[in-house]
Amino acid sequence: MKQPSFALFAAAMAVVVTISNVLVQYPINDWLTWGALSYPVAFLITDLANRTVGPAIARRVVLAGFAAAVLMSILLATPRIALASGTAFLAAQVLDVQVFDQLRRRRWWIPPLVSSTLGSVLDTVLFFGLAFAFTGLPWITWAAGDFAVKMTMALIMLIPFRIAYMWWRELAGPAAAR
């Protein structure tokens, strides 16, 4: 069985981050933007890449997704959002890959949950601080709401993570154990 494609993971990452960068510009209320609902999928993509093809490829997925998403975000979002998103994304996703890899031999749910949690903390602080500080917008409450949604989504994303990984393992056979 052929392993999941680097190009597939990188394309999925670019799409998710670009959509999130556009949606973060639209508040739902004083506590939340629409981007909070889509961005946690980026951690799912990184964690699936890490689990199925390893940390070296996962890092390449992060870099490719980062480059494509920043370019798309410059066109579809404001430059400030693009810069903040790129900085936060790269730092958070690199941390996610490293933490996941360190925990990969633990119970199946520990690596994605812990790495997504730590990555989300870093992403939230960097992104909202860079994108919205000194703008007069309620960025601290957006950051708090965003982080709460990221944690909820991290728990929810465990289900598709487990399903996708088990499906891949079944198709790939014994060589799939990572």
C-alpha positions in Angstrom: 0.0 0.0 0.0 1.3 3.4 -0.9 1.7 5.9 2.0 -0.4 9.0 2.1 1.0 11.7 -0.2 3.1 14.6 0.9 1.4 16.7 -1.7 -2.1 15.7 -0.3 -1.1 16.7 3.2 0.6 20.0 2.1 -2.4 20.9 -0.1 -4.9 20.2 2.7 -2.8 22.3 5.1 -2.6 25.3 2.7 -6.4 25.2 2.2 -7.2 25.0 5.9 -4.9 27.8 6.9 -6.0 30.1 4.0 -9.6 29.6 4.8 -8.9 30.2 8.5 -7.0 33.4 7.7 -10.0 34.7 5.8 -12.5 33.6 8.4 -10.6 35.1 11.4 -11.5 38.5 10.0 -15.2 37.9 10.7 -16.2 37.8 14.4 -19.1 35.6 15.5 -19.4 37.7 18.7 -17.1 39.5 21.2 -15.4 36.2 22.1 -14.9 34.4 18.8 -14.1 34.6 15.1 -15.1 32.1 12.5 -11.5 31.1 12.0 -11.5 29.4 15.4 -13.7 26.7 13.9 -11.6 25.9 10.9 -8.0 26.3 12.1 -7.8 23.3 14.5 -8.0 21.1 11.5 -4.4 22.1 10.7 -3.3 20.3 13.8 -5.2 17.2 12.7 -3.4 17.3 9.3 0.0 17.7 11.0 -0.6 14.9 13.4 -1.9 12.5 10.7 1.2 13.3 8.6 3.4 12.8 11.7 1.8 9.5 12.6 1.6 8.0 9.1 4.8 9.2 7.3 6.9 10.4 10.2 8.2 13.7 11.7 10.5 14.6 8.8 7.7 14.6 6.3 5.4 16.3 8.8 7.9 19.1 9.0 8.0 19.4 5.2 4.2 19.5 5.2 4.3 22.3 7.7 6.8 24.3 5.6 4.9 23.7 2.4 1.6 24.5 3.9 3.1 27.6 5.5 4.5 28.9 2.3 1.3 28.3 0.3 -0.9 29.6 3.0 1.1 32.8 3.5 1.0 33.6 -0.2 -2.7 32.9 -0.5 -3.4 34.9 2.7 -1.5 37.9 1.4 -4.0 37.9 -1.5 -7.1 37.0 0.5 -6.5 38.6 3.9 -4.7 41.7 5.2 -0.9 41.7 5.2 -1.0 42.0 9.0 -3.2 38.8 9.2 -0.9 37.0 6.8 2.2 37.9 8.8 0.7 37.1 12.1 -0.7 33.8 10.8 2.5 32.8 9.2 4.5 33.4 12.3 2.1 31.8 14.7 1.4 28.9 12.3 5.1 28.0 11.8 6.0 28.2 15.5 2.9 26.3 16.6 3.1 23.6 14.0 6.9 23.0 14.4 6.2 22.6 18.2 3.3 20.3 17.4 5.5 18.0 15.3 8.3 17.9 17.9 6.0 17.2 20.9 3.9 14.6 18.9 7.1 12.8 17.9 8.4 12.7 21.5 5.1 11.2 22.7 4.4 8.9 19.7 4.9 5.7 21.7 2.3 6.6 24.3 -1.4 5.7 24.1 -2.8 6.7 20.7 -4.7 9.8 22.0 -1.9 11.4 24.0 0.4 12.6 21.2 -2.3 14.5 19.2 -4.0 15.9 22.3 -0.9 17.2 24.1 0.8 18.4 20.9 -2.3 20.2 19.7 -2.8 21.8 23.1 0.7 23.1 23.4 0.7 24.2 19.7 -2.7 26.0 20.3 -1.4 27.9 23.2 1.6 29.2 21.2 -0.5 29.8 18.1 -3.2 31.8 20.0 -0.8 34.0 21.9 1.4 34.8 18.8 -1.4 35.2 16.3 -3.8 37.4 18.3 -1.0 39.5 19.7 0.5 40.1 16.3 -2.7 40.4 14.3 -4.9 42.5 16.6 -2.9 44.2 19.4 -3.2 47.9 19.4 -6.1 47.9 16.9 -8.9 48.7 19.3 -10.5 45.4 18.6 -11.4 43.0 21.4 -8.4 40.7 20.6 -7.9 39.4 24.1 -11.5 38.1 24.4 -11.2 36.8 20.8 -8.0 35.0 21.8 -9.7 33.5 24.9 -12.7 32.3 22.9 -10.5 31.1 20.1 -8.4 29.0 22.6 -11.5 27.5 24.2 -12.7 26.5 20.7 -9.3 25.1 19.8 -9.4 22.9 22.9 -12.9 21.7 22.2 -11.9 21.0 18.6 -8.7 19.2 19.8 -10.9 16.8 21.7 -13.4 16.4 18.8 -10.5 15.9 16.3 -9.4 12.8 18.2 -12.2 11.0 16.5 -11.3 11.6 12.9 -7.6 11.2 13.8 -8.3 7.7 15.2 -10.5 6.7 12.3 -8.1 8.0 9.6 -5.1 6.4 11.3 -6.8 3.0 11.8 -8.0 3.1 8.2 -4.5 3.8 7.0 -3.0 1.1 9.1 -5.5 -1.5 7.9 -4.7 -0.6 4.3 -0.9 -0.2 4.7 -0.4 -3.4 6.8 2.4 -4.1 9.3 4.8 -1.5 7.8 2.3 1.2 9.0 3.2 0.9 12.7 4.8 4.2 13.7 
